[in-house]
């Protein structure tokens, strides 16, 4: 990956489509993976959730706009913000 390139390789015109029937499942799979509270690269997420890079980038862009994730553009890593992680962990153990 080129150093100046954003983790979000999608264009501003690309977004999660309301007609995408797998959107909730994709978001859920990525959130579940990120719930460990560790920093992850795009490649790490791709290898572990079974989605292609384009779909992951769209979901990460969406989660970022919602304020759910933090991105380290320098290292090209993403992490789930602590309040979101705490909520999801509590929800899954209830």
N, C-alpha and C positions, 0 to 999 in steps of 0.2 A: 504494500500500500504506500502511496506517495505521502510524504510527511505533511504536505500542506493540504492534503485532502481531508475532508470532514468524515467522521464516522457515518454520517448520513449522506450516502452517495446518491440519494434520490434528488430529483429536481423539486422546486417549489410547487410545480403543477402535479406532481405525483402525491397521492394521499391514499389513505385507507378508504376503500369503496364500501358504501353502504350495501351494495349488492353482493359483496363478497361473503358467501355463506360460511366461510371458514375463518372469518376475522376474529370472532370471539375465541375460537379455539387457538388461533395463532397467538393472540395476546395472552391468553391463559398459560400456554406452554412457555412463553418467554418469561412471564412474571414468575411462574413456578421455578424456573431455572435461576432467575436473578434473586430469588428470595433467600439465598444463602448469605447475602450481605457482603459478597466479595466483588472485586472489580473483574470484569470480563471483556475480552475482545470480541469483535464481530465474529471472528473465526471460531472462537471458543463456543459462542452461542450457537453458531451454525452447526458445529459438530455434535452438540448435545441436544438440540431440540428438533432436529430433522426437518428444518425449513431452509429454503434457499436464501441467499444473502439479500436479495431484493426485498423479499417479504419481511425479513428481520429488520432491515433498515427502515422500512415503512412503519413497522410497529414501534421501533425505537424512537423514530421521529414523533409519532403520535404520543408515546409515553412521556417524552421530553416536553412536548407542548402542554401536556396535562400536569407537568411538574412532578412526575413520579420518579424520574431518573436524573442522575447527574452524569455528565460526560467529561472526561479528561481528553480534550482534543489533542494534547501533546502526545499522549501515549495511546490514543484511540481505544480507550476503554470506557465502559459504562457500568454504573452501579445503581441499584434501587435505593432510593432515599429511605433513610431509617424509619420515618413514620409510616410509610407505605409498607415496608418490610414487616414492621411490628404488627400492623393491621392484618396483613395477609397471613402471618404466622399464627396470630390469635384466632383468626377466622377458620383456618384449616385444622386447628386443634380443638375447636369447639364441637 
